[in-house]
Amino acid sequence: MSDSPTRKRPWRDNIEAITVSIIVIVLFKYFVLEAYKIPTGSMQPTLIGWTPSPAVVAATGKTGGIRDRVLVDKLSFHYRDPKRWEIVVFKYPLDQSKNFIKRLVGMPDEDLEIRSGDLFAGPHGGELTILRRPRPVLDSMLLLLDTRGEWRSESGGWNEEGDVLGGDGPGAMRFPRTTSGVRDRYEDGYPPSMREAMRIEGAPKAPGRNAVGDLRFEARVRAGAGTSTVRLSLFEGHQAYRFELPGPAASTDARPRIVAPDDNTVESEPFQLPEGERVRIAVENIDDLLRLEIDGEVVATLEIPAVPSATGSGIELAGVGGGATFEEPRVLRDVYYTSQGYKRTTWEIPADSYVMLGDNTLNSSDGRDWSQVNYEVPVGDEIVTVRANDRRHGSFSVSDDQPAPGDHPYVLRDSAGTSRVFMHDEWGERWVFSIPPAREAGTQTAPYVHRNLILGRAVMVVWPLSPTRGIYRVQWVN
C-alpha cells in the first residue's frame, strides 16, 4: 500500500504562526521587556519629556516636543527586590490604572528625611546619615549650567573669551557674576538647544526656588611658567573650600591639597602642573564630600559638615605668582530635593514599601505630596469606603506629572447644600455620587509604593532623535 501525499493547509499554518507570534510578543512584553514613553519633565535630566508651549512655538517656529522612549526590564524584579537609586516603573498607588516612573530613594524599614536639598537615611529611631550615590548615578543626575557671560573678573585682568577663562598674569575670576549664587533653575540640565525654549516658557519654572551649594567644576588647565599655585575655591553659604594645585614655579615636593575651614586639610602625592601643558582637572562639593580629580583620577577627598544654607554659593578660579587658563570650563550642580510647601519631607518607611522621588524635584508628583481623600458611599444596603487621589489644589496643576484643569475630586455644589462629587478611585474606576447621603471620611498622606506595585526598572533610552534640535538620545539609564 503506497503512502498518500500529505495534505497541505497553508492557511492553517499561517494562522498558527501568527497566533504563536502574538502569544510570544504578549508574554515578552508582560514578563520581560517593554518600551515606555516619558510624558513629562519630572525625571529630567535623566529622562526628558517636554512639549513646547504656544509661546515657544511662536518664538522659535518649532512645534515638536521631546519624548524619551525607555526600555523597561520587567524580568529582574521577579528574582530580586529593587535597589536604592534604580529608576523604576510602578503602578501609581492612588490610581493603579496609571503607571509612574521615578527614582527609588527610600528603602523598607528605614527613616528618610530631606535636609537642605540632600537625602538622609538610617534605621527607625536611629541616627540618619547623608545618602551618597554611586558615581554613575551621580553623574547622570548632575545638571550642566549655562555659564556663558556669567564669569566676573576679580583681579589681574582675567576675562572670558569664548570657551577659555583666565589670563597671562596673576588674577582671579568668579562665578556667577551676581552675589545671589547658584539656584535650581528648571531649565538646568536640558540640552543646550532646548534651554532657550525653557526660558521663553518663563515663570514659575525659570527663576529657581532654592540656593544650591553642591557644585562641580571641570576644565583643562594650563599654568604659566611663573605660577606657583592654581587655586580653585568652591563656596557654600559662608564656607569656602580651596583646592590648590602646585604650578611650575612650586617646589618639586609640593602636593595638591584640599583646604576646608578650621584647618581641615588633606594632601595627595607630590605633583606639579607642567608649564604650558593642558591637564584635565575637576573639583566638587557634593553630598558633604569634597573631591579633587587630576586627569580623571581622584587624588584627594575630604568629608565636611553639612551647611544649612547655601546662599551665596559659587566658584572662584585664581593663579598665584603667574597666569593660568581654563579651557572648556563646565559647571554642574546637583539635584536639590525641594521640601518647602510639600506635605511630607520625612518618612518612616514600613516593611515591603519604598519612597519614590523625581529627579526634577521642582515639578514632580511623588512621595512628598501624595495624599488621598476617603468617602463613605451608600451602595445598596451597604456603606462602601471609596478612596481617591486628593488633588484639590484649585484651578492650576502643581506638577508636570498630573496637569489638570481643576480639582480632583471635582465637586459641584448647589444652593440647597447638596454636593455632586465626580472622581476616579484608587483602581481607576469612575464614581459619581451626592453628599449627602455620602460623606467625606477624612484625608491622609499616602507617600509609599508597596513592593507588589513595582513593575520593572528603566535600563535604556532608545529615542528620540530630533535633528532640528541636535538631540540624539541613545544611552543607558543610571
LINKA-V436630 format. One line per field, one symbol per residue. phi: phi as a letter, one per 20 degrees, with the letter a starting at -180 (. if undefined). A space follows every 10 residues. Layout:
BEGIN
phi->???
END
This chain:
BEGIN
phi->.efefffecf ffgfffffff ffffffffff ddbbecdeec efdfefcdcb cffgffffed mddfeccgdd ededegffdb efdgnfecdb ffgeafeddd cbeedddglb ecbeclnddc bafgmefecf edeggfffff efdfeedfmd edfeammfbd cmdcdpafdg rbcccefeef necefffgnf ggfdffffff fmfefffnec fddeccccad dceffeeebd ddcddcmeec cddddfegef ffefcgbdcd gmleccddfg acfffmeecf cbcbccllce bdcclndfda cbfcffdfcd gnfrccdbdd naebccelfc dcdefdffcf nefbcccdff fmccddcefe ffbbebffcf bcddcddfcm edddeddcfe cednecfdbf fcfbfbfbfe cdddfenedd ddadefdnfe ccbddfefbf docbfceddf gfeeercfcb edaddcgfdm dcdcafed
END
